[in-house]
Amino acid sequence: MDKYLSLLFLFAASFFFLLSICLYLRVRSFFHASGTDDVWFASLFHFGRRKLNRAFNALKLQSFYGGLLACSGLFSKLQALDLFVLQVLAMFVLSVFFTFFLSLFSALFFAILISFGLSLYFLVQVRKRKNGTIKEVLPDFLDWLSLAVSSGKASLPALHWILQYVSFPFLSFELDHFFKDLQLGIPKKTALLHLEKRVDQKDFSRFLLSLRHAEQLGTPLANALKHLSHQLKAERLSQAEKLAQLASQKILFPLLFIIMPCSFMIIFGPIFICFMEGGIESLLFTSVF
């Protein structure tokens, strides 16, 4: 009976958890879009959100969560305070559920570990995937940009032309956000700094540095882009060679402890069974006939 009650409570807690998430995001998006601040419920919602935001800033979590969301490319879909609220809601539901099976301290520990740890781990993995994808497509992007600059376009019109005709995963989204910052009146230098912080990738920072040097010193941008593209391709080839060298070392462990024992069992297993059943005479008779 207790088992069925626990399952029923689990389904109910999951339902109310999803309902609270949908309600929170729906109310936030509705009042953000409508701007009906004169309604008492909207005023109450914004009042509670301001209090949460003040406590959030007092804990110095805004920069941490904001940096993770910006580097993972999810800042346009989720705000830092929203992520923290969802983590707290998940912690509350999981802690109530785990109290049926564990002590209060253990339930709180596992609830915090799952709600905060898994979400932060997901953001870190998305960030790694984003940086790896940008690193892969950056040489091709530099080739396109050098081609556009060589045809007589300036740097910003060349970037805008590339965004219109070619799509690069994650990189096109970040460059589109860069142009939106410029349209809002943000200076180009500040927008480039914001772009560098959002991407946070070493090779892309080298590209932005080459772009700044070309504009400040007046050096030809196309030659710098071609040189950087060839350098990145050479580094990619060198990295592939290193991975190929490590492959022979990584296969050594399964070869010694998995493949070779299985091969010995297949080859010498029947011989050992014949020897144990009939002795050396049966083994010699089997080998002769």
N, C-alpha and C positions, 0 to 999 in steps of 0.2 A: 504493500500500500504506500509506504514511504517512497518507494522508487517511482511510482506513478505520479505522486504529488510533486516530486522533484522535477520530473520531466515536464509536468504541466506548468510548474513555476518557471522552468527554463524557456518554454515557448512563450509564456506571457511576458517574461522579462525581455526576451529578444524582440517581441512585437512592440512593446512600449519604448524600447531603446531606438528601434528604427523609426517609430512614430515621432519621438522627440527630436531625432535628427532631422527628419523631413519638415517638422513644424518649425524648428529653429531656422533652417536654411530658407524655408518658404517665407517666413515672416521677415527675415532680414532682407531678402531680395525684393519683397513687395514694398516695404517701406523705403528701401533705398531707391527703388525705381519711381515710386509715386510721389515721394517727398511730402506726404501728409503728416507733417509734424504737429498740426493743431489737434489731431485726434488724441484722446487721452491714452489710448492703448499704445499708439506710436510713441508718445512722450514717455510712457512707462518703459517701453522696450528700449528706447534710446538712453534713458536714464540708467537702466540696468546694464546696458552695454558700455556706457561711459565708466560706470563703477568697475566693471570687469576689466576694461581696458586700463584703468588707472592701477588696479592691483597687478595686472599683467606687466605693465611697465615698471612697477615698483620691484617686481621680482627679476627684472632685467632679462626677460624672456623674449621680448619683442625682436631684438636683433638676432637672437639665436634661431627662433622659428622663422622669422622673415628671411634670414639668410639661407636656411635649408629649403624653404619653398621657392625662393628666387633661383637658387642653383639647380633645383630639380625641375624648374619650368612649370610649376603648379601655382605660381603666385596669382595668375589671372583667374583661376578656378576656386581658390581657397585662400582665405586670409589667415594670418598667424593666430589671431584670437579665436577664429572659428575652429582651427585645428586643435587648439588647447581645450576649448569647450567640448569638442567631440571626444577627446581623450579622457576628460573628467567624467563625462557621461558613461563612456565605456568602462572606466574604472569602477564607477558606482554600481553598474549592473553586474559586472563580473564579481565584485566583492560580495554582493548579496547572494549571488549564485554559489560561490565557493564556500560560503559559511555553512551550507548544508553538508559539506563533506570534510572541511578542514576547520582548524581553529581560526579565531578572528585575525591573529597576526599573520598566519600563513595565507589566509584568504586575501588580506590586503596586499601582501607581498606579491602573490601571483597575479592579482588584478592589476597592480601598478606595472609589473613586468610585462604583461601581455598588452595592456592598453597603450602604455607609453613606449615600451621597447619595440614592439612590432611595427608601430606606425613610424617611429624614427628610423628603424632599420629599412622599412620600405622606402622612405624618402632618400636615404643614403644610397640604396640600390638604384633608384631612379636617377639620382645624380650621377652615379658611376656610368650607367647606361647612356645618359645624355652626353657626358664628356667623351666616352668612347666613340659614340656615333659622330660627334663633331670632329673628333680627331681623324676618323676615317674619311669623311667627306671634305675636309678642309683643303687638301691638295687640289682636288677637282674644282672646288670653289675658287681657289686662287688662280687656276688656269683660266676660268671664265672671266674673272675680274681683270686679269692682265690683258686678256683679249679685248675686253670692253674699253679699258683705259688706252690700249694701243690704237684703238679706232678713233680716238680723239675725245672721248667722254671724260668728264671729271670724276672724282672718286664717288661722291654721293649719287649723281645720276647713273653711274655705272652700277652701283649697288642696287639702286631702284630698278634698273633695267633687268638685272639678274633675277630679282625677286619676281618680276612679272613673267619671265619665261622659263625659269628653272626652279625646281623645288629641292631643297636640301633638308633632310630630317633634323629637327630641332634648331638648326642654324637659321633657316628661313623665318621661323617664329621669332627668334631673338632679334634678328635684323628688322623684322616688321615692327616689333615693339620699339626698337631704336628710332625708326622713322616716326612713330607715333609720339615719342618724346620730343622730337624736333618740331612736330606740328603743334605741340602744346606750348612751345616757346622756350623749352629748355635749351641752354647753350650746347653747341656741338661737343665741346670738351667735356662738359658734365655728362651728356648723354653717352659719350664713349666710355667714361669711367663707370657709369651704371651698367653698360653693356659688358664691360670686362668683369665686374663683380658678379653679374648674373651668370655668365658663362663659366668663369673660374677654371679655365683650361689653359695649360702652359703654351701650347702651340697657337691658340687663338690670341693669347696675350702678345706673342711675338708678331703676329699679323697686325694687331692694333699699334704696336710700337713702330713697326715699319711704316704704317699709315701716318702716324704722327711725325716721324722723322722726314718723310717725303713732303709733308705739308710745311713743316717748319724750315727745313733746309733747302727746299726746292729741288731735291733730287728726283730723277725720273721714277715714277711709281711702278711702271710696268716692269722695269728691270728688277726692282726690289721684290716684286711679287713673283716673278719667274724664278729668281734665285731662292726665295723662301719655299716655293713649291717643289723645286728640285731637291732642296735640302730635306724637306719633310718626307718626300718619296724615298730618298736614300736612307733616312732613319727608319722608315717603315720596313724597307728591305732588310736592313740590319737587324731589326727586331724580329722579323720572320726567321732569319737565319739563327738567331739565338734560341728561339722557340723550337726550331727543328733540331738543334743540338741537345736541348733539354728533353726532347721526346724519347731519345734512346736511353737516357738515364731514368726517366719516369716509368718506362716499360720494363725495367730490370726487376723491380719488386714483384709485379704479377707474373713475370716469366719464371722467377725462382720459386715462388711460394704457391702459385696456382697452376700455371701451364705445365711445368715440368713434373710436379707430383701426379697430375692427372695423366700425363703421357706414360709415366712409369707404371701407374696402376693399370692402364689399358694394355701395355705391352707385357708386363711381368705378372699381372693378376691371374690370368688363366694358368700360367706355368706354376705359380705358387699353389693354386687350388688343386691342380693335378698332383703335385708333390705331397700335399697334406693328405689327400684322400688315398693314394695308392703307393706312395713311396717313390723311390728312384726307378724301380722297374716299370711302373706304369708311365712314368715320364719318358723313359727311353722308348717304350713301346709306342707311345703317342707320337714321339718325334720321328720314329722309323716309318710308321704307317700313316 
